[in-house]
Amino acid sequence: MERQVDLSRIPERFRAVLVAEPGGSPAALFEASVEDLGEGDVLVEVEFSSLNYKDGLALTASAPVVRKFPLIGGVDLVGRVVESAHGRVRAGDVVVVTGCGLGEDH
């Protein structure tokens, strides 16, 4: 059975935390869009997220957690896949993401 996702639920702009290069302001809230997201093969509409210790390290530049700058911060999430070019994940799937380079490389 093919799952359908209501794309009208995806906001044009959303709040996000931008992690900048060390040496400047380590992080700031900003209004992001899908175009601001890094490269990847899955787009997820985030339903739940939290801040954890690793996020704190990235946001304060206390440890070299982030490998690619600038980056939209966040390490853990639960959400619904909106678009996917990945063979094992389809649009409409509910996913839990912890790790997988999230908050480090993308």
C-alpha positions in Angstrom: 0.0 0.0 0.0 1.5 3.3 -1.1 1.7 5.9 1.7 0.9 9.5 0.9 2.3 12.6 2.7 0.5 16.0 2.8 3.2 18.3 1.6 1.1 21.3 2.6 2.1 20.5 6.2 5.7 21.4 5.5 6.3 25.0 6.5 8.0 27.4 4.1 10.2 28.6 7.0 11.0 27.0 10.4 13.1 27.8 13.4 16.4 26.1 13.6 19.8 26.4 15.4 22.7 27.4 13.1 26.0 26.1 14.3 28.7 28.4 12.9 32.5 28.1 12.7 34.4 28.0 16.0 35.9 31.4 17.0 32.7 33.4 16.3 29.3 33.1 17.8 29.0 29.3 18.2 25.2 29.1 17.6 22.2 31.2 16.8 18.4 30.7 16.2 17.3 31.6 12.7 14.4 31.1 10.3 15.4 28.3 8.0 13.9 26.8 4.8 14.4 23.4 3.1 17.0 25.1 0.9 19.1 25.7 4.0 19.4 22.0 4.7 22.6 20.2 3.8 22.9 17.4 1.3 21.3 14.1 2.0 19.0 11.5 0.6 16.1 11.7 3.0 14.0 14.7 4.0 12.1 14.3 7.3 9.4 16.4 8.8 10.5 16.5 12.4 7.7 15.8 14.9 9.8 15.4 18.1 13.3 16.4 19.0 15.3 17.3 22.1 18.6 18.8 23.1 21.2 16.4 24.6 24.7 16.6 25.9 26.2 16.2 22.4 24.0 19.0 21.1 25.3 21.2 24.0 28.9 20.4 23.0 28.2 21.4 19.4 26.3 24.6 20.3 28.9 25.9 22.6 31.9 24.7 20.5 33.2 22.9 23.7 34.3 19.8 21.7 34.9 19.1 18.0 31.5 17.5 17.4 30.6 19.3 14.2 32.7 18.4 11.1 31.0 20.6 8.5 30.1 24.3 8.9 27.7 25.9 8.9 25.3 23.3 10.1 21.7 23.1 11.4 22.1 21.6 14.8 20.3 18.6 16.2 21.3 15.0 16.9 18.1 13.1 17.7 14.6 13.2 16.1 11.4 11.4 15.4 9.5 12.3 12.3 7.9 11.4 9.0 9.8 11.0 5.8 8.7 13.6 3.2 11.1 12.7 0.4 13.5 9.8 0.0 16.1 8.7 -2.5 17.2 6.0 -0.1 16.4 2.4 -1.1 15.1 1.3 2.4 13.2 4.4 3.4 10.0 5.6 1.7 8.0 8.8 1.9 5.4 8.4 4.7 7.7 6.2 6.9 8.0 7.2 10.5 11.6 7.2 11.5 13.7 7.6 14.7 17.1 9.1 13.9 20.0 9.0 16.4 23.5 9.4 15.1 23.9 8.6 11.4 26.1 11.7 11.2 23.1 14.0 12.1 24.4 17.1 13.8 28.0 16.3 12.7 28.1 16.1 8.9 24.5 16.9 8.0 
